[in-house]
Amino acid sequence: MTLGENFKQMNIIHAALCVGCALILFIMYTLVNQDKNAVPATNIIFTVLGIAIAFINVLLSRILFFMRTQQAQTISDFGQKINIFRAAFIIQMAMLEGAAIINAIFYFLTKDKLHFFIAIGVLLLMVMRRPTRSMAAITLFSAKDDNVQRIYEDTMEV
């Protein structure tokens, strides 16, 4: 498989996760808005829990991403570097999607729009975390590595 195909697959995975999360948010929003007489239940436990889950998942996803990709700087095999980047990227997206879906569920349960907007914020963060070659170059290669330009070659086999 070529490097270009690897990044194409990662972008397809990214788009699928983002669209799936957006679809869940849309469904929850539609279900909550169907009941016009529903009064938002302000539950401090759900509010704190939703904020904490989102905050911790956003931070933890980024920390795990950099911890996983940091080990790739010591590996010389380019294929292994790309596989490490892909695994770290998927872990990061899964954690962000989990935070968004949990807040969407809290929104459905409490009808409190705070959870909906937290989920939208996490979804926007997911969209911004699109896998790019420049991000891969920064995270996979050390400053002294001369092979960093290889990341931009589409036809290279990995």
C-alpha positions as CSV (number, residue, x, y, z in Angstrom):
1,M,0.0,0.0,0.0
2,T,1.3,3.4,-0.9
3,L,1.6,6.4,1.5
4,G,-1.0,8.3,-0.5
5,E,-3.5,5.3,0.0
6,N,-2.7,5.3,3.7
7,F,-3.6,8.9,4.1
8,K,-6.7,8.5,2.0
9,Q,-7.8,5.7,4.3
10,M,-7.2,7.8,7.4
11,N,-9.2,10.7,5.9
12,I,-12.1,8.3,5.1
13,I,-12.0,7.0,8.7
14,H,-11.9,10.6,9.9
15,A,-14.9,11.6,7.8
16,A,-16.9,8.6,8.8
17,L,-16.3,9.2,12.5
18,C,-17.2,12.9,12.2
19,V,-20.3,12.3,10.1
20,G,-21.4,9.5,12.4
21,C,-21.0,11.7,15.5
22,A,-22.9,14.6,13.7
23,L,-25.7,12.2,12.8
24,I,-26.1,11.1,16.4
25,L,-26.1,14.8,17.5
26,F,-28.8,15.6,14.9
27,I,-31.0,12.7,16.0
28,M,-30.7,13.6,19.6
29,Y,-31.5,17.3,18.8
30,T,-34.5,16.2,16.8
31,L,-35.8,13.9,19.5
32,V,-35.5,16.5,22.2
33,N,-37.1,19.2,20.1
34,Q,-40.1,17.0,19.3
35,D,-41.4,17.3,22.8
36,K,-42.2,21.0,23.0
37,N,-43.5,20.8,26.6
38,A,-40.4,19.3,28.0
39,V,-38.7,21.3,30.7
40,P,-34.9,21.1,30.9
41,A,-33.9,19.3,34.0
42,T,-30.9,21.1,35.5
43,N,-29.1,18.3,37.3
44,I,-25.8,19.5,38.7
45,I,-24.4,16.0,38.6
46,F,-25.0,15.5,34.9
47,T,-23.7,19.0,34.2
48,V,-20.4,18.5,36.1
49,L,-20.0,15.0,34.8
50,G,-20.6,16.1,31.1
51,I,-18.1,19.0,31.4
52,A,-15.5,16.7,33.2
53,I,-15.8,13.9,30.7
54,A,-15.4,16.3,27.8
55,F,-12.4,18.1,29.3
56,I,-10.7,14.9,30.4
57,N,-11.2,13.1,27.1
58,V,-10.0,16.1,25.1
59,L,-6.8,16.3,27.2
60,L,-6.3,12.6,27.5
61,S,-6.8,12.0,23.7
62,R,-4.1,14.6,22.9
63,I,-1.7,13.2,25.5
64,L,-2.1,9.6,24.3
65,F,-1.7,10.7,20.7
66,F,1.7,12.4,21.5
67,M,2.8,9.5,23.7
68,R,2.1,7.0,21.0
69,T,3.7,9.0,18.2
70,Q,6.7,9.9,20.3
71,Q,7.9,6.3,20.2
72,A,7.9,6.5,16.4
73,Q,10.8,9.0,16.5
74,T,13.2,6.2,17.6
75,I,12.0,3.8,14.9
76,S,13.7,3.9,11.5
77,D,11.2,1.8,9.5
78,F,8.8,4.2,7.7
79,G,6.0,1.7,7.5
80,Q,6.0,1.2,11.2
81,K,6.0,5.0,11.7
82,I,2.8,5.3,9.6
83,N,1.1,2.4,11.4
84,I,1.9,4.1,14.8
85,F,0.5,7.4,13.5
86,R,-2.7,5.6,12.2
87,A,-3.2,3.8,15.6
88,A,-2.6,7.0,17.6
89,F,-5.0,8.9,15.3
90,I,-7.8,6.3,15.7
91,I,-7.4,6.3,19.5
92,Q,-7.6,10.1,19.5
93,M,-10.7,10.2,17.4
94,A,-12.4,7.4,19.4
95,M,-11.9,9.3,22.7
96,L,-13.2,12.5,21.2
97,E,-16.2,10.8,19.7
98,G,-16.9,9.1,23.0
99,A,-17.0,12.5,24.8
100,A,-19.3,13.9,22.2
101,I,-21.7,11.0,22.3
102,I,-21.8,10.9,26.1
103,N,-22.7,14.6,26.1
104,A,-25.4,14.0,23.4
105,I,-26.9,11.3,25.7
106,F,-26.8,13.7,28.6
107,Y,-28.6,16.2,26.4
108,F,-31.3,13.7,25.6
109,L,-31.7,12.8,29.2
110,T,-31.7,16.3,30.7
111,K,-32.8,18.4,27.8
112,D,-30.1,20.9,29.0
113,K,-28.6,22.6,25.9
114,L,-25.2,22.9,27.6
115,H,-24.6,19.2,26.9
116,F,-25.6,19.7,23.2
117,F,-23.1,22.6,22.9
118,I,-20.3,20.7,24.6
119,A,-20.9,17.8,22.1
120,I,-20.9,20.3,19.2
121,G,-17.6,21.7,20.5
122,V,-16.0,18.3,20.7
123,L,-17.3,17.5,17.2
124,L,-15.7,20.7,15.9
125,L,-12.4,19.6,17.6
126,M,-12.7,16.2,15.9
127,V,-13.1,18.0,12.5
128,M,-10.0,20.1,13.2
129,R,-7.9,17.0,14.0
130,R,-8.0,15.8,10.4
131,P,-4.9,13.7,9.6
132,T,-2.5,15.7,7.5
133,R,1.0,15.0,6.3
134,S,2.4,18.0,8.1
135,M,1.0,16.7,11.4
136,A,2.5,13.3,10.6
137,A,5.9,14.9,9.8
138,I,5.9,16.9,13.0
139,T,4.9,14.0,15.3
140,L,6.8,11.1,13.6
141,F,10.2,12.6,12.9
142,S,12.7,14.3,15.1
143,A,14.2,17.7,14.1
144,K,17.5,16.0,13.1
145,D,15.8,13.4,10.8
146,D,16.5,13.9,7.1
147,N,13.7,11.5,6.0
148,V,10.9,14.0,6.8
149,Q,10.4,14.9,3.2
150,R,9.4,11.2,2.4
151,I,6.1,11.9,4.1
152,Y,5.0,14.0,1.0
153,E,5.7,11.3,-1.6
154,D,2.4,9.7,-2.6
155,T,3.7,6.7,-4.5
156,M,6.1,5.5,-1.9
157,E,5.4,1.9,-0.7
158,V,5.0,1.5,3.1
